Amino acid sequence: MSMSGADPHNAFLIAAPSSGSGKTTITLALLRLLGRRGLRVQPFKCGPDYLDTRLHSMAASCGSEESIGINLDSFMSSEGHVRELFSRWSRGADASVVEGVMGLFDGAEKSRGSSAEIAKLLGLPVVMVVGAKSMAYSAAPLLHGFRTFDPALNLVGVIFNQVNTPSHYSYLEAAARDAGVEPLGYVPHSEGIAISERHLGLNTSASYDRETVINAMADHVEKTVDIDRLLALSQCPRSVAQHLRQKPKGSLRIAVARDEAFNFLYQENLEVLAAHGTIEWFSPLADQRLPEADLVCLAGGYPELYAEKLFSNRAMCNAIAEYCQKGGHAYAECGGMMYLGKMLTLKDGTSLQMCGVLDLDTTMEDARLTLGYRALTLEGDPGGELRGHEFHYSRLKRTGDLRNIATVKNARNEPCLTPVYRTGNTIASYIHLYWGERRNFPCWLHSLTE
């Protein structure tokens, strides 16, 4: 990535010592505040989180200017791809804001794939968010450690969260200066904001007023955080990377599910689909028919929250089943796989019929989190290893005569038992794959583009 002759713009990464420090609230507030100033804002998220990017898109989109949140993940893709993404999506922006993941140095293995790795890779200054509800001068050694642990990291400022009085902040301000990190202000505790943050990504109802919530966060943060100084500290040369050459657009008809039940979609995966044809959105909740398609994609989401409505829409269940049984190409991830199964059992033990394409049942009973990066090799795929991640609470209750077509490992290169199922031309798994870098479909879809 060349920096020579590049014009400056604002760019920084918001990090924290650990999860739960308030990164998301402050990131959303800053995105909205910068947008209110008339800046074109481009949001990014470190790691595989697809919920935060949706919220970033809302917060950064002001007036007629629409922004799309982009994932930067150095485990699921190469360093070159991360640079290319940041350069391409920042190209027309006045300010690029990257929200980190977990703690600053927390990665898939040690700091591999961490916020720190992304910051160094892109040459971004880092602003820490420190939850300081029960902290005063102890902030000094904390910040000193983060500033000096890796000399290649540029930690320029800190925002203290959950600080209720100016006198409390004065102790923290002195600690930050003694640690060599510039204090940029503080955010007082607000129960309303805290409750809103907890529900912001979890409440999928279209009636939930996220705009009001994000504006309230911005109003709250603006009172006590020095935005002007933040902008002064985050002037960066605009990166110039080698951009991908556009291939001729394909002619495939691609039906992609998108509604309140199915919405975990990586923008770069959609870019790949769009390069191969025309995307037509459809809703398994509301639509009665499946669009004419050469490929149907069912992303993850919350089918368990809408199971009764999905069950009641037998017209769509039957249309998808008929499409798949007649040899149509279909790809489903996580919630999409649950929908293609025979039965979905809810927490209360209620079992509801789904599409019946896959001979499996899933359940929310005794739900427990399965989480982690995945590297997989697909049977017969000449393209090599694919990468993605798992994040789900449901589990397989029963599997019938289904064939696993993948060898899967975790981030530590240990065998992982998560299957990738194939029946006919339908592929399904709990794994959320990232194929934005490959710019092509995995093996079972190659025949569509030949």
Secondary structure, DSSP 8 states (H G I E B T S, - for coil): -B-TT--EEEEEEEE-SSTTSSHHHHHHHHHHHHHHTT--EEEEEESS-SHHHHHHHHHH-BTTB----EEE-TTTS-HHHHHHHHHHHHTT-SEEEEE--SSTT--SBTTBTSHHHHHHHHT--EEEEEE-TT-STTHHHHHHHHHHS-TT--EEEEEEES---HHHHHHHHHHHHHTT-EEEEEE---HHHHHHHHHHTT---TTS-HHHHHHHHHHHHHTTB-HHHHHHHTEEE--B-----------EEEEEE-SSSEEE--HHHHHHHHHTEEEEEE-TTT-SS----SEEEE-EE-GGGGHHHHHH-HHHHHHHHHHHHTT-EEEEETHHHHHHSSEEE-TTS-EEE----SSEEEE-TT---EEEEEEEEETT-TT--EEEEEEES-EEEEE-S-EE-EEEE-TTS-EE---EEEETTEEEES-EEE-TTTTS--GGGHHHH-
